[in-house]
Amino acid sequence: MSDSTVTQWEGREEAAGPRADTGRDGRGVRGSLRRLRRPRGPRLRFEILLIAVSYWLYSLIRNAVPEQKGEALRNADWIWRTEQALGIDVERSVNHAVNAVTWLIIGMNYYYATLHFIMTLGVLVWLYRWHPGRYAAARLALFATTGGALAGYYLFPLAPPRLMRGGRFVDTVMVHHTWGSMASGDLKHMSNQYAAMPSMHIGWSLWCGLTIFALASAPWARVLGLLYPVATLVVIVSTANHFWLDAVGGVLCLSFGFTVARVWYGTGPYALPRGTREGAGPRPGYASSS
C-alpha cells in the first residue's frame, strides 16, 4: 500500500471520530456503563414502584427464611454469655429500668413500630426533592445494606432478648398492650421473630442520620441527624428487641452498602453533584453540603 493511500485512510478514520468500541464517544460497553452511572433525575412513579416492590421482596425473603427457633435461641444464649464474660451485658438492666417508667416505655414502643419507616421514607423524599443527583447512589447504599441484612438473617438466626429462655427480659409491647410491633401479640405470626441479627433499625437509622448530617445546611438538623441513630439504639435495647451487638451488625451492613455505592459510582453518594446534568459524570470532591 502506498504512503498516499495510508494517509488518506488515516484521514478518513480521524474524520469519522474515535472507534465505537473504545467507548470514548459514548458508544460501546464502557460508554454505556458511564451513562448508567451518571447522576440522573429520578422519576417519581418509577421510584415509588421500586421502593414498594423492594420492601415487599425484603419482607417476603426475610419471612421466608426458616425460623430455626432452636438455633436462634442457642445463638441468643451464646451472645448473652459472651457479653456477660466481657462485662458488657447492659441490655437487661436498661430494659427493666426504662420499663419502670410507663410513659417512657410506651413512647419507645411506638417509636420502634413507626419511626423506622417514617424517617427512612422521609429522608428518601427529601433526597429526591432537594438532592436528585445524589438520590440514586444513596438509595443504592440503602438497598445494598438491606440485602446484606437478609444474608445475616439466613446465616445467623437470632432470637431477640425478649424471647430468650430464662433471660428475664420484659416484652414491653405485650406488657403495656401497645400496637404496631410485628414481633409481638397477634401480629407475631406475620413476621420472622428470629431475625434479630443484624438490626435494620440501626442500619436504616444510621443511613438517615449520616445523610442528614452530610447534606443538611442547618446546624440543628445535622445534630438531630446524628442523635437519631443514638436514640434508636436506646430504643431497641430498652424494648428488648435487640442485643446491642445486633446494632454492630447493622453498622457492618451499612458499611457494605456504602462500599457498593462507592464502587458503582466511583465516589461516595454525598460527594456527587447535588443536581443532575445530562452528559456530566460523577465529580469526586464535589461539596457535599451544598
Secondary structure, 3 states (H helix, E strand, C coil): CCHHHHHHHHHHHHHHCCCHHHCCCCCHHHHHHHHHHCCCCCCHHHHHHHHHHHHHHHHHHHHHCCCCHHHHHHHHHHHHHHHHHHCCCCHHHHHHHHHCCHHHHHHHHHHHHHHHHHHHHHHHHHHHHHCHHHHHHHHHHHHHHHHHHHHHHHHCCECCHHHCCCCCCCCHHHHHCCCCCCCCHHHHHHCCCCECCCCHHHHHHHHHHHHHHHHCCCHHHHHHHHHHHHHHHHHHHHCCCCCHHHHHHHHHHHHHHHHHHHHHHCCCHHHCCCCCCCCCCCCCCCCCCC
